[in-house]
Amino acid sequence: MSDSSNKGVVLITGASTGIGAVYADRLAKRGHDLILAARDEARLNALAERLRAETGVKVEVVKADLTDKADLVRLEERLASDPTIDVLVNNAGAAGFIGFSTTDRDAIDRLIQLNVTAVTRLAQAAASAFVPRERGTIINLASVVGLMPELRSPVYGATKAFVLYLTQALREEFPAGVRLQAVLPGATRTEIWERAGRDVNDLDPNMVMDVDDLVDAALSGFDQGELVTIPSLPDPADWNAFQAARGKLAPNLSRRYPADRFRTA
Ligand SMILES: NC(=O)c1ccc[n+]([C@@H]2O[C@H](COP(=O)([O-])OP(=O)(O)OC[C@H]3O[C@@H](n4cnc5c(N)ncnc54)[C@H](OP(=O)(O)O)[C@@H]3O)[C@@H](O)[C@H]2O)c1
């Protein structure tokens, strides 16, 4: 995506604000034409106008609610059939709720539709075009919350663990020419907090990243070829050690007999 030889079109979901809007800014400045999707058309148009004026790239706006099946299918069809699209930034998402037992089930369902179903279906639509071409890029926005059940955000965290797993598993399946990245932001200063009824200013400011820094770091991780990028993690060896610990379990995760401690006399 960074090399000048290939400036394919980038489709960004959730581009009306926050992380998605900064991706739009940075990728326009790298010379990519853009398709920006979200529900708030006025905000998308304002961003599109600014980016056209500042960078000269083509920017198309698609009003879409990714929890609406018809809107989602329209975007999928575009991804699957438009040969100019080379990159999907699967970014749209919402944060979760505190108190699983008291949360409205339909609200949980909508969160899963946005953070899991839409992400998966859009990735599949992109893959159906990219894999035969052996070219293209899918960037999925996960979260460090997906690594930390202790944070007591069970549904949001589980959706983000799903996104990380999906990305890692697709790496095993896709040809090398199709690039993948899971980005795991920590707390980042965007509207996601107030949309979920939280005040980001209640957090220790040393734990909250500015959204410009977050996206610049994520793109640097992409340029360095990372499959999983945790923008705040100082030493990638820590992530590699975590993966190695998982690998150590592998030979014993499926065996003919139960472990000795489970054997009854
Ligand atoms: N900020 C953080 O602390 C943080 C940390 C870890 C991971 N992340 C992840 O990063 C991604 C972006 O988050 P953000 O912080 O930038 O959030 P944000 O500022 O709240 O922006 C979310 C974007 O998603 C769009 N969106 C929300 N619901 C949608 C729907 N039903 N259909 C289509 N678009 C929808 C919103 O646009 P409209 O309202 O116009 O539709 C907006 O453009 C998310 O996947 C989030 O989980 C964020």
The ligand as a Tripos MOL2 file, in Angstrom:
@<TRIPOS>MOLECULE
LIG
   48    52     1     0     0
SMALL
NO_CHARGES

@<TRIPOS>ATOM
      1 N1        -11.0770    4.6020   20.2910 N.am      1 LIG1
      2 C1        -10.6320    3.5810   20.9930 C.2       1 LIG1
      3 O1        -10.2700    3.6960   22.1930 O.2       1 LIG1
      4 C2        -10.4950    2.2360   20.3220 C.ar      1 LIG1
      5 C3         -9.7020    1.2720   20.9700 C.ar      1 LIG1
      6 C4         -9.5760    0.0140   20.3940 C.ar      1 LIG1
      7 C5        -10.2080   -0.2660   19.2000 C.ar      1 LIG1
      8 N2        -10.9660    0.6890   18.5820 N.ar      1 LIG1
      9 C6        -11.6620    0.2960   17.3360 C.3       1 LIG1
     10 O2        -11.3730    1.1980   16.2880 O.3       1 LIG1
     11 C7        -12.4770    1.2770   15.3890 C.3       1 LIG1
     12 C8        -12.8370    2.7360   15.1680 C.3       1 LIG1
     13 O3        -13.2200    3.2820   16.4050 O.3       1 LIG1
     14 P1        -13.2020    4.8330   16.7360 P.3       1 LIG1
     15 O4        -12.5790    4.9920   18.0650 O.co2     1 LIG1
     16 O5        -12.6990    5.5960   15.5970 O.co2     1 LIG1
     17 O6        -14.7840    5.0530   16.9280 O.3       1 LIG1
     18 P2        -15.7090    6.3180   16.6170 P.3       1 LIG1
     19 O7        -14.9450    7.5720   16.7410 O.co2     1 LIG1
     20 O8        -16.9320    6.1100   17.4420 O.co2     1 LIG1
     21 O9        -16.0560    6.0760   15.0750 O.3       1 LIG1
     22 C9        -16.7640    4.9360   14.7030 C.3       1 LIG1
     23 C10       -17.0420    4.9980   13.2140 C.3       1 LIG1
     24 O10       -17.8510    3.8750   12.8660 O.3       1 LIG1
     25 C11       -19.0310    4.3460   12.2330 C.3       1 LIG1
     26 N3        -20.1700    3.5130   12.5880 N.ar      1 LIG1
     27 C12       -20.6810    3.2770   13.8230 C.ar      1 LIG1
     28 N4        -21.7730    2.5060   13.7320 N.ar      1 LIG1
     29 C13       -21.9550    2.2510   12.4100 C.ar      1 LIG1
     30 C14       -22.9280    1.5340   11.6610 C.ar      1 LIG1
     31 N5        -23.9620    0.9190   12.2700 N.pl3     1 LIG1
     32 N6        -22.8040    1.4760   10.3250 N.ar      1 LIG1
     33 C15       -21.7880    2.1170    9.6880 C.ar      1 LIG1
     34 N7        -20.8440    2.8060   10.3480 N.ar      1 LIG1
     35 C16       -20.9340    2.8840   11.6870 C.ar      1 LIG1
     36 C17       -19.2260    5.7710   12.7330 C.3       1 LIG1
     37 O11       -19.8960    6.5790   11.7750 O.3       1 LIG1
     38 P3        -21.4520    6.9510   11.7480 P.3       1 LIG1
     39 O12       -21.8980    7.2400   13.1390 O.co2     1 LIG1
     40 O13       -21.4670    8.1330   10.8140 O.co2     1 LIG1
     41 O14       -22.1180    5.7490   11.1370 O.co2     1 LIG1
     42 C18       -17.7830    6.2500   12.8190 C.3       1 LIG1
     43 O15       -17.3430    6.6890   11.5520 O.3       1 LIG1
     44 C19       -13.6100    0.4570   16.0150 C.3       1 LIG1
     45 O16       -13.6700   -0.8150   15.4020 O.3       1 LIG1
     46 C20       -13.1780    0.3370   17.4670 C.3       1 LIG1
     47 O17       -13.6860   -0.8320   18.0840 O.3       1 LIG1
     48 C21       -11.1250    1.9390   19.1180 C.ar      1 LIG1
@<TRIPOS>BOND
     1     1     2 1
     2     2     3 2
     3     2     4 1
     4     4     5 ar
     5     4    48 ar
     6     5     6 ar
     7     6     7 ar
     8     7     8 ar
     9     8     9 1
    10     8    48 ar
    11     9    10 1
    12     9    46 1
    13    10    11 1
    14    11    12 1
    15    11    44 1
    16    12    13 1
    17    13    14 1
    18    14    15 2
    19    14    16 1
    20    14    17 1
    21    17    18 1
    22    18    19 2
    23    18    20 1
    24    18    21 1
    25    21    22 1
    26    22    23 1
    27    23    24 1
    28    23    42 1
    29    24    25 1
    30    25    26 1
    31    25    36 1
    32    26    27 ar
    33    26    35 ar
    34    27    28 ar
    35    28    29 ar
    36    29    30 ar
    37    29    35 ar
    38    30    31 1
    39    30    32 ar
    40    32    33 ar
    41    33    34 ar
    42    34    35 ar
    43    36    37 1
    44    36    42 1
    45    37    38 1
    46    38    39 2
    47    38    40 1
    48    38    41 1
    49    42    43 1
    50    44    45 1
    51    44    46 1
    52    46    47 1
@<TRIPOS>SUBSTRUCTURE
     1 LIG1         1 GROUP 0 **** ****
